[in-house]
Amino acid sequence: MKSRKLTESALQKRSDALSRIEEVLLGVEQAASDVEIVKTLEGGATALERLNKEIGGIDKVEKIMDRVREGIEESEEVGKVIAELGAARVDEVEVEEEFDELLKAAEEEERKKRDMQRLKEEQIAREKAEQEKVAREKERQEKTKESAQQEEKGLVEEMKTVSLNPSPQETPQTEEPIPLNT
């Protein structure tokens, strides 16, 4: 029995030691986990500090928020104005009349353009006909002049062939003069 009590006592001591070791291990694990948490928190704090520097502080954020609010307010005002315009009743007859007037003005402008183009084409045709007439007259005058020059050349050539000294064969025999009674 003694040995049994001694064994139980040794077993109890070992069990207590094992419990303490487990507690120490849990404490180490807890401390390691705490270290990781602290490192993570430290990294987060550093990131937040860096981001806050990039943001430029509370004043800059407030200015940006004011600009955002102003933009939203302006957008809402524009929306209200558009809504008011949409709510206003438009007189369809008036719109149709204005549209018809615009169509008539456009048609009149188009008609004027066509008339101007037609007049321009007629003017060009008249000028071309006049130029052709002048060209034909000039050509006729040149032909007449050439014809006269050729006729002169022919006469000159003919005159060159005529000799002032008659050859003996060409000398006409003269008849004797007929006496006159006096």
Residue, then its C-alpha position, 0 to 999 in steps of 0.5 A: m500500500k505504501s508503494r501504491k500511495l507513493t505511486e499515486s503521489a508521484l502520479q499526482k505530482r506529475s499530473d500537477a507538473l503536466s498541468r503547469i506545463e500545459e498552463v505555461l504552454l497556453g501562456v506562451e501560445q497566448a503571448a505569441s498570439d498577443v505578439e502577432i496581434v500587437k504587430t498587426l495593430e502596429g502595422g494598421a496604425t502605421a498604415l492609418e498614419r500614412l493614409n492620414k498624411e496622404i489625406g491631408g488631415i481633418d481640414k482637407v477632409e472637411k473642405i472636400m466634404d463641403r465641395v461634395r455637399e455643394g455639388i449635390e446641392e447644385s445637382e439637386e437645384v438643376g434637377k428641380v429646374i429641369a422638373e419645373l421645365g418638364a412640368a410647364r405645359v407647352d402649347e403644341v399649336e405654338v410649337e407646330e406653328e414655329f416648326d412650320e415657319l422654320l420649314k418655310a424659311a428653310e424651303e425659301e432658302e433652298r429655293k433661293k439657292r436653286d434660283m441663284q444656281r440656275l442664274k449662275e448657270e445661265q450666265i455661264a452659258r451666255e458667256k460661253a456662247e459669246q466666247e464661241k461666237v467671238a471665236r467663230e468670227k475670229e476664225r472666219q476673219e482669219k480664213t478670209k485673210e488667208s484666202a485674200q493672202q492666197e489670192e495675192k500670192g496667186l496674182v504675184e505668181e501670175m505676174k512673175t510669169v508675165s514678161l514685159n519684153p515680148s518674145p518674137q513669137e509673141t509679137p503680134q503682127t501689126e496691121e498697117p494703119i488705115p489711111l485717113n482721108t483728109 
